[in-house]
């Protein structure tokens, strides 16, 4: 068995917030895996880790990743340069997550 990617929450000092990240090998794109992984991590972050807010970002041209964030319940916040790339930044609060249950 070989890894197909990685994912999870990471404290992002630049934003003083936890960021949800995910990466998959290209052969595993467009199979719904990223959405399933993001949704599972969101649930874990709010229900187990008891985080109050979670953010995520994607390169402005990475439309597939932006769509994953939208399908997972994140709301677009703003656009800024993060980690050297122009990014769309998304947020989700615990209260928004609880409303989606």
For each residue, the residues with C-beta under 8 A, 3 or more apart:
1:
2:
3: 6
4: 24 25 27 28 33
5: 22 23 24 25 28 33
6: 3 22 23
7: 20 21 22 23 37 38 41
8: 20 21 22 41
9: 18 19 20 21 41 45 49 51 54
10: 18 19 21
11: 17 18 19
12: 15 16 17 18 19 55
13: 16
14: 82 83
15: 12 19 55 82 89
16: 12 13
17: 11 12 53 54 55
18: 9 10 11 12 45 51 53 54 55
19: 9 10 11 12 15 54 55 56 57
20: 7 8 9 38 41 42 45 54 55 56
21: 7 8 9 10 56
22: 5 6 7 8 34 37 38 41 68
23: 5 6 7
24: 4 5 28 29 33 34
25: 4 5 28
26: 29
27: 4
28: 4 5 24 25 31 33
29: 24 26 34 64
30: 64
31: 28
32: 35 36
33: 4 5 24 28 36 37
34: 22 24 29 37 38 64 65 68
35: 32 38 39 68 71 72
36: 32 33 39 40
37: 7 22 33 34 40 41
38: 7 20 22 34 35 41 42 56 68 69 72
39: 35 36 42 43 72 73
40: 36 37 43 44
41: 7 8 9 20 22 37 38 44 45
42: 20 38 39 45 46 54 72 73 92 97
43: 39 40 46 47 97
44: 40 41 47 48 49
45: 9 18 20 41 42 48 49 51 54
46: 42 43 49 50 51 54 94 97 98
47: 43 44 50
48: 44 45
49: 9 44 45 46
50: 46 47 94
51: 9 18 45 46 54 94
52: 93 94
53: 17 18 91 92 93 94
54: 9 17 18 19 20 42 45 46 51 91 92
55: 12 15 17 18 19 20 77 89 90 91 92
56: 19 20 21 38 69 74 89 90 92
57: 19 82 87 88 89 90
58: 62 65 66 69 87 88 90
59: 62 65 85 86 87 88
60: 79 86 87 88
61:
62: 58 59 65 66
63: 66 67
64: 29 30 34 67 68
65: 34 58 59 62 68 69
66: 58 62 63 69 70 88
67: 63 64 70 71
68: 22 34 35 38 64 65 71 72
69: 38 56 58 65 66 72 74 90
70: 66 67 74 76 90
71: 35 67 68
72: 35 38 39 42 68 69 92
73: 39 42 92 96 97 100
74: 56 69 70 90 91 92
75: 90 91 92 96
76: 70 88 89 90
77: 55 89 90 91
78: 89
79: 60 86 87 88 89
80: 86 87 89
81: 84 85 86 87
82: 14 15 57 85 87 89
83: 14 87
84: 81
85: 59 81 82
86: 59 60 79 80 81
87: 57 58 59 60 79 80 81 82 83
88: 57 58 59 60 66 76 79
89: 15 55 56 57 76 77 78 79 80 82
90: 55 56 57 58 69 70 74 75 76 77
91: 53 54 55 74 75 77
92: 42 53 54 55 56 72 73 74 75 96 97
93: 52 53 96 97
94: 46 50 51 52 53 97 98
95: 98 99
96: 73 75 92 93 99 100
97: 42 43 46 73 92 93 94 100 101
98: 46 94 95 101
99: 95 96
100: 73 96 97
101: 97 98
